[in-house]
Amino acid sequence: MRKLFKNIGPGPLIAAAFIGPGTVTVCTLAGVKFGFALLWAMVLSVIATIVLQEMTARLGLVTQKGLSEVIRQEIKTPFLKFLSIGLVLAAIVIGNAAYEGGNISGGVLGLETLFGKSLIDFGNFQLNGFSFLIGIIAFILLYIGNYKILERTLIGLVILMSIAFLTTAILTQPDLTELFRGVLTPKFPDGSTLMIVALIGTTVVPYNLFLHASLVKEKWSNPDDLKYARKDTVIAIVLGGLVSMSIIVSATVIKSNDVTNAADLALGLEPLFGSFSKYFLAIGLFAAGITSAITAPLAAAYVATGCLGWHSNLKSSRFRMVWIVILVLGVVLSSSGLKPIQIIKFAQVANGVLLPIIAGFLLWIMNRKALLGTYKNTILHNVFGGLIFLISVLLALAALNKVFHLNLF
């Protein structure tokens, strides 16, 4: 048992990163609008995430470099290198600054469901006390700069989140026959296309590909440890997928168009299943918000330092400077009540375009024997990777279509 826990590492941090308030909200809406019908999309998302994250874990372990560092190293053409680094910086760093406001706001929704609102007046400006609290917790954990402390804290929060959402799903007593039918039978109900895209897009997250490669080299340094990295990746992502599916299952019992996020779902469940369901869901939402509020700035810092050639040590001043800026922006956006729509739209497009680029680059780099030797991709890796690349292209087109109303679908 001790050996098992010793080799639990970056996987739960990746699960913590993709199960943020955005994922919780998308899964809630999927359950409210389509019941169990889109559970299969989560299964597809989990498989795709495992395939891509295993590649980045293998890359980080064998090369002992982050993905952004490898991009700088392997793209030789100056123009392409400049273009790639610029796109990655824009999509991940600026995008994560926008999403950080949503991450903190999600954690705040969970706390407000339990304790009510907490507003602090500063002249003409009101600061949300819970936003500030979450920001302080994230700041302390990141500033300590100790990977083991960060890892154990996030593992604890992921376990808390998992118990909360799984318990809520069990309380709703779902019809197991319908549930398994939704998991195993792909369906496309009217108006579900964008929801399917959203479910896949909130699970297969571009910044997680960068974060995972960087975290793996913090945890392990010997390629012989690849078996532990793989097991860690598969267990954590499957657990994350089960959590997302639990949210969908919980939401299926609510028959109301007024549900727009998990806080509404928590309040909607209370009359049906008592206050316990509300408390479990609110705790899960808080845990989802705070874990993503920690991992988003961390990912942005790894990406920025790797792209710019800075030292990516958790305690280096430049590394800290990046995540502090992201965290502060998140607290301000969460407290101000502003909706940074234009920035988030930009982040959607940039991340949507970035995913197939990174997936394509990953497939190319993972087949380079000069870099990875015997750890390069197998034929099976390339088959699955190629399918995921095609799906990511469709996701990119869907993101462009959604933002610019191109009527592609």
C-alpha positions as CSV (number, residue, x, y, z in Angstrom):
1,M,0.0,0.0,0.0
2,R,2.9,2.4,0.9
3,K,4.5,1.6,-2.5
4,L,1.2,2.3,-4.3
5,F,0.8,5.7,-2.6
6,K,4.5,6.5,-3.2
7,N,4.0,6.2,-6.9
8,I,0.8,8.2,-7.1
9,G,1.9,11.4,-8.7
10,P,1.0,13.8,-11.5
11,G,-2.1,11.9,-12.6
12,P,-4.4,13.3,-9.9
13,L,-3.1,16.8,-10.6
14,I,-4.1,16.3,-14.2
15,A,-7.5,15.1,-13.1
16,A,-7.8,18.1,-10.8
17,A,-7.0,20.4,-13.7
18,F,-9.6,19.1,-16.1
19,I,-12.4,18.7,-13.5
20,G,-12.9,22.5,-13.0
21,P,-16.0,24.5,-12.7
22,G,-16.3,24.6,-16.5
23,T,-16.4,20.8,-16.7
24,V,-18.8,20.7,-13.8
25,T,-21.1,23.2,-15.5
26,V,-20.9,21.4,-18.9
27,C,-21.7,18.0,-17.4
28,T,-24.5,19.5,-15.4
29,L,-26.1,21.0,-18.5
30,A,-25.5,17.7,-20.4
31,G,-27.4,15.8,-17.7
32,V,-30.3,18.3,-17.4
33,K,-30.8,18.6,-21.2
34,F,-30.0,15.1,-22.5
35,G,-30.1,12.7,-19.5
36,F,-27.9,9.7,-19.9
37,A,-27.7,10.0,-23.7
38,L,-24.2,11.6,-23.8
39,L,-22.4,9.5,-21.3
40,W,-20.7,7.7,-24.2
41,A,-19.0,11.0,-25.1
42,M,-17.3,11.1,-21.7
43,V,-16.0,7.5,-22.3
44,L,-14.6,8.7,-25.6
45,S,-13.0,11.7,-23.9
46,V,-11.4,9.6,-21.2
47,I,-9.8,7.2,-23.8
48,A,-8.5,10.2,-25.8
49,T,-7.1,11.9,-22.7
50,I,-5.4,8.7,-21.5
51,V,-3.7,8.3,-25.0
52,L,-2.4,11.8,-25.2
53,Q,-1.4,12.2,-21.5
54,E,0.5,8.9,-21.7
55,M,2.5,10.3,-24.6
56,T,3.3,13.5,-22.7
57,A,4.2,11.6,-19.6
58,R,6.6,9.3,-21.6
59,L,8.1,12.4,-23.2
60,G,8.7,14.2,-19.9
61,L,10.1,11.1,-18.2
62,V,12.5,10.0,-21.0
63,T,13.7,13.5,-22.1
64,Q,13.4,15.2,-18.6
65,K,12.0,18.2,-20.4
66,G,8.7,19.9,-20.6
67,L,6.7,20.0,-23.8
68,S,7.2,23.7,-24.4
69,E,11.0,23.1,-24.0
70,V,10.9,20.3,-26.6
71,I,9.0,22.6,-29.0
72,R,11.8,25.2,-28.8
73,Q,14.4,22.4,-29.2
74,E,12.9,20.4,-32.1
75,I,11.4,23.1,-34.4
76,K,14.4,24.3,-36.3
77,T,12.9,26.8,-38.7
78,P,13.0,30.3,-37.0
79,F,9.6,31.5,-38.4
80,L,7.8,28.3,-37.4
81,K,9.4,28.3,-34.0
82,F,8.4,31.9,-33.4
83,L,4.8,31.2,-34.6
84,S,4.5,28.0,-32.5
85,I,5.8,29.6,-29.3
86,G,3.6,32.7,-29.8
87,L,0.5,30.6,-30.3
88,V,1.3,28.4,-27.3
89,L,2.0,31.5,-25.1
90,A,-1.2,33.2,-26.2
91,A,-3.5,30.2,-25.8
92,I,-2.1,28.9,-22.5
93,V,-1.0,31.9,-20.6
94,I,-3.6,34.5,-21.6
95,G,-6.3,31.8,-21.8
96,N,-5.5,30.5,-18.4
97,A,-5.7,34.0,-17.0
98,A,-9.3,34.2,-18.3
99,Y,-10.2,30.7,-17.1
100,E,-8.7,31.4,-13.7
101,G,-11.5,33.8,-12.9
102,G,-13.9,31.0,-13.7
103,N,-12.0,28.5,-11.6
104,I,-12.1,30.8,-8.5
105,S,-15.7,31.7,-9.2
106,G,-16.6,28.0,-9.3
107,G,-15.0,27.5,-5.9
108,V,-16.8,30.5,-4.6
109,L,-20.2,29.2,-5.8
110,G,-19.6,26.0,-3.8
111,L,-18.8,28.0,-0.6
112,E,-21.8,30.4,-1.1
113,T,-24.1,27.4,-1.5
114,L,-23.0,26.3,2.0
115,F,-22.4,29.6,3.8
116,G,-24.1,32.4,1.8
117,K,-22.4,35.4,0.3
118,S,-19.3,37.1,1.7
119,L,-18.6,40.6,0.4
120,I,-16.0,43.0,1.7
121,D,-16.3,46.7,0.8
122,F,-13.3,48.7,-0.3
123,G,-14.7,52.2,-1.1
124,N,-16.6,51.8,-4.4
125,F,-15.2,48.3,-4.9
126,Q,-16.5,45.1,-3.4
127,L,-14.2,42.1,-2.9
128,N,-15.7,38.7,-2.6
129,G,-14.3,37.3,0.6
130,F,-14.4,33.7,-0.7
131,S,-12.5,34.7,-3.9
132,F,-9.8,36.2,-1.7
133,L,-9.7,33.1,0.5
134,I,-9.3,30.8,-2.4
135,G,-6.6,33.0,-3.9
136,I,-4.7,33.0,-0.6
137,I,-4.9,29.2,-0.3
138,A,-3.6,28.8,-3.9
139,F,-0.9,31.4,-3.3
140,I,0.4,29.7,-0.2
141,L,0.5,26.2,-1.8
142,L,2.2,27.5,-4.9
143,Y,4.7,29.8,-3.1
144,I,5.9,27.0,-0.8
145,G,7.3,25.5,-4.1
146,N,7.4,22.0,-2.7
147,Y,6.2,19.5,-5.2
148,K,5.3,16.8,-2.6
149,I,3.2,19.2,-0.6
150,L,1.4,20.4,-3.7
151,E,0.9,16.9,-4.9
152,R,-0.5,15.6,-1.6
153,T,-2.8,18.6,-1.2
154,L,-4.3,18.2,-4.6
155,I,-4.6,14.4,-4.2
156,G,-6.6,15.0,-1.0
157,L,-8.8,17.5,-2.8
158,V,-9.4,15.2,-5.7
159,I,-10.4,12.4,-3.3
160,L,-12.8,14.8,-1.6
161,M,-14.2,15.9,-4.9
162,S,-14.6,12.3,-6.1
163,I,-16.4,11.2,-2.9
164,A,-18.7,14.2,-3.0
165,F,-19.8,13.8,-6.7
166,L,-20.0,10.0,-6.6
167,T,-22.1,10.1,-3.4
168,T,-24.4,12.6,-5.0
169,A,-24.9,10.4,-8.0
170,I,-25.6,7.4,-5.8
171,L,-28.2,9.4,-3.8
172,T,-30.2,10.0,-7.0
173,Q,-30.6,6.2,-7.4
174,P,-30.2,6.1,-11.2
175,D,-31.7,3.5,-13.5
176,L,-28.6,1.3,-14.1
177,T,-30.0,-0.2,-17.4
178,E,-30.5,3.3,-18.9
179,L,-27.1,4.4,-17.5
180,F,-25.2,1.6,-19.1
181,R,-27.1,2.1,-22.3
182,G,-26.0,5.7,-22.3
183,V,-22.4,4.7,-21.7
184,L,-22.2,2.0,-24.4
185,T,-24.5,3.3,-27.1
186,P,-23.5,6.5,-29.0
187,K,-26.5,8.8,-29.6
188,F,-26.8,12.2,-31.1
189,P,-30.1,13.8,-29.9
190,D,-31.3,16.9,-31.6
191,G,-29.2,20.0,-30.6
192,S,-26.5,17.9,-28.9
193,T,-23.6,18.5,-31.3
194,L,-22.1,21.4,-29.5
195,M,-22.7,19.7,-26.1
196,I,-20.7,16.6,-27.3
197,V,-17.9,18.9,-28.5
198,A,-18.0,20.7,-25.1
199,L,-17.8,17.4,-23.1
200,I,-14.8,16.3,-25.1
201,G,-13.2,19.7,-25.1
202,T,-13.4,20.2,-21.3
203,T,-11.7,16.8,-20.8
204,V,-9.0,16.8,-23.5
205,V,-7.3,20.0,-22.3
206,P,-4.3,21.4,-24.2
207,Y,-2.6,22.9,-21.2
208,N,-2.7,19.6,-19.4
209,L,-0.4,18.2,-22.1
210,F,2.2,20.8,-21.1
211,L,1.5,20.4,-17.4
212,H,1.8,16.6,-17.4
213,A,5.2,16.5,-19.1
214,S,6.6,19.0,-16.7
215,L,5.2,17.4,-13.5
216,V,6.4,13.9,-14.5
217,K,10.0,15.0,-14.5
218,E,9.5,16.5,-11.0
219,K,8.3,13.1,-9.8
220,W,10.5,10.6,-11.6
221,S,13.9,10.7,-13.4
222,N,14.4,7.1,-14.5
223,P,12.7,5.7,-17.7
224,D,12.3,2.5,-15.8
225,D,9.6,4.3,-13.8
226,L,7.4,4.5,-16.9
227,K,5.2,1.7,-15.6
228,Y,4.4,3.8,-12.5
229,A,3.7,6.9,-14.6
230,R,1.4,5.0,-16.9
231,K,-0.6,3.4,-14.0
232,D,-0.8,6.8,-12.3
233,T,-2.1,8.4,-15.5
234,V,-4.7,5.7,-16.3
235,I,-6.1,5.4,-12.7
236,A,-6.4,9.2,-12.2
237,I,-8.0,10.0,-15.6
238,V,-10.5,7.1,-15.3
239,L,-11.4,8.4,-11.8
240,G,-11.8,11.9,-13.3
241,G,-14.0,10.5,-16.0
242,L,-16.2,8.7,-13.4
243,V,-16.5,12.0,-11.5
244,S,-17.6,13.8,-14.6
245,M,-20.1,11.1,-15.4
246,S,-21.4,11.2,-11.8
247,I,-22.2,14.9,-12.3
248,I,-24.2,14.1,-15.5
249,V,-26.0,11.3,-13.7
250,S,-26.9,13.6,-10.8
251,A,-28.2,16.3,-13.2
252,T,-30.6,13.9,-15.0
253,V,-33.1,14.0,-12.1
254,I,-33.6,17.8,-12.4
255,K,-36.3,18.7,-14.9
256,S,-35.8,22.5,-15.1
257,N,-34.4,24.9,-17.6
258,D,-33.3,27.2,-14.7
259,V,-30.3,25.0,-14.0
260,T,-27.2,26.7,-15.5
261,N,-24.4,25.6,-13.2
262,A,-23.6,23.1,-10.4
263,A,-24.8,25.5,-7.7
264,D,-28.2,25.5,-9.2
265,L,-28.0,21.8,-9.3
266,A,-27.1,21.6,-5.7
267,L,-30.1,23.7,-4.7
268,G,-32.4,21.8,-7.1
269,L,-31.5,18.4,-5.6
270,E,-32.3,19.5,-2.0
271,P,-36.1,19.1,-2.2
272,L,-35.7,15.7,-3.9
273,F,-33.0,14.1,-1.8
274,G,-32.6,16.3,1.3
275,S,-29.8,18.6,2.4
276,F,-27.1,15.9,2.2
277,S,-27.1,16.0,-1.6
278,K,-26.8,19.8,-1.6
279,Y,-23.8,19.7,0.8
280,F,-22.0,16.9,-1.1
281,L,-22.4,18.7,-4.4
282,A,-21.4,22.1,-3.0
283,I,-18.2,20.5,-1.4
284,G,-17.4,18.9,-4.8
285,L,-17.8,22.2,-6.6
286,F,-15.5,24.0,-4.1
287,A,-12.9,21.2,-4.5
288,A,-13.2,21.4,-8.3
289,G,-12.8,25.2,-8.2
290,I,-9.8,25.3,-5.9
291,T,-7.9,22.5,-7.6
292,S,-8.2,24.1,-11.0
293,A,-7.3,27.5,-9.4
294,I,-4.0,25.9,-8.4
295,T,-3.2,24.0,-11.5
296,A,-4.1,26.6,-14.1
297,P,-1.4,29.2,-12.9
298,L,1.0,26.3,-12.4
299,A,0.5,25.2,-16.1
300,A,0.8,28.7,-17.3
301,A,4.1,29.1,-15.5
302,Y,5.6,25.9,-16.9
303,V,4.5,26.9,-20.4
304,A,5.9,30.4,-20.2
305,T,9.2,29.5,-18.7
306,G,9.6,26.6,-21.2
307,C,8.7,28.8,-24.2
308,L,11.0,31.6,-23.1
309,G,13.9,29.4,-22.1
310,W,13.7,30.4,-18.4
311,H,14.5,28.0,-15.6
312,S,11.3,26.2,-14.7
313,N,12.1,25.6,-11.0
314,L,9.0,25.9,-8.7
315,K,11.0,28.4,-6.5
316,S,12.6,30.5,-9.2
317,S,11.5,34.2,-9.3
318,R,10.4,34.2,-13.0
319,F,8.4,31.0,-12.5
320,R,6.7,32.6,-9.5
321,M,6.1,35.8,-11.3
322,V,4.0,34.1,-14.0
323,W,1.7,32.2,-11.7
324,I,1.3,35.2,-9.4
325,V,0.1,37.3,-12.3
326,I,-2.4,34.6,-13.4
327,L,-3.7,34.1,-9.9
328,V,-4.1,37.8,-9.1
329,L,-6.0,38.3,-12.4
330,G,-8.2,35.4,-11.5
331,V,-9.1,36.9,-8.1
332,V,-9.8,40.3,-9.6
333,L,-12.0,38.9,-12.4
334,S,-13.8,36.7,-9.9
335,S,-14.4,39.5,-7.4
336,S,-15.3,42.2,-9.9
337,G,-18.3,40.4,-11.3
338,L,-16.9,41.2,-14.8
339,K,-17.4,38.6,-17.5
340,P,-14.3,38.6,-19.6
341,I,-16.3,37.4,-22.6
342,Q,-13.8,38.6,-25.3
343,I,-10.8,37.1,-23.6
344,I,-12.6,33.8,-23.0
345,K,-13.7,33.7,-26.6
346,F,-10.1,34.2,-27.6
347,A,-9.0,31.5,-25.3
348,Q,-11.7,29.1,-26.8
349,V,-10.5,29.7,-30.3
350,A,-6.8,29.6,-29.4
351,N,-7.1,26.4,-27.4
352,G,-9.4,24.9,-30.1
353,V,-6.8,25.7,-32.8
354,L,-3.9,24.7,-30.5
355,L,-5.2,21.1,-29.7
356,P,-4.8,19.6,-33.2
357,I,-1.4,21.5,-33.6
358,I,-0.1,20.0,-30.3
359,A,-1.6,16.6,-31.0
360,G,0.0,16.6,-34.4
361,F,3.3,17.8,-33.0
362,L,3.1,15.2,-30.3
363,L,2.6,12.4,-32.8
364,W,5.6,13.7,-34.8
365,I,7.9,14.0,-31.8
366,M,6.8,10.7,-30.2
367,N,8.0,8.9,-33.4
368,R,11.5,10.4,-33.3
369,K,13.8,7.6,-32.4
370,A,16.8,10.0,-32.0
371,L,15.0,11.7,-29.1
372,L,13.1,8.8,-27.5
373,G,15.0,5.6,-28.6
374,T,13.0,2.5,-27.7
375,Y,10.4,4.6,-26.0
376,K,9.0,6.0,-29.2
377,N,5.4,5.3,-30.3
378,T,4.2,1.9,-31.3
379,I,1.9,1.3,-34.2
380,L,-1.0,1.1,-31.8
381,H,-0.1,4.4,-30.2
382,N,-0.1,6.0,-33.7
383,V,-3.4,4.5,-34.7
384,F,-5.1,5.8,-31.6
385,G,-3.2,9.1,-31.8
386,G,-4.2,9.6,-35.4
387,L,-7.9,9.1,-34.6
388,I,-7.6,11.6,-31.7
389,F,-5.9,14.1,-34.1
390,L,-8.9,13.9,-36.5
391,I,-11.3,14.4,-33.5
392,S,-9.2,17.4,-32.4
393,V,-9.4,18.9,-35.9
394,L,-13.2,18.6,-35.7
395,L,-13.1,20.3,-32.2
396,A,-11.0,23.1,-33.6
397,L,-13.6,23.7,-36.4
398,A,-16.4,23.5,-33.9
399,A,-14.7,26.1,-31.7
400,L,-14.2,28.4,-34.6
401,N,-17.8,27.8,-35.7
402,K,-19.2,28.6,-32.3
403,V,-17.3,31.8,-31.8
404,F,-17.4,33.3,-35.3
405,H,-20.8,31.7,-36.4
406,L,-19.3,30.3,-39.6
407,N,-22.2,27.9,-40.1
408,L,-19.7,25.0,-40.7
409,F,-22.1,22.5,-39.2
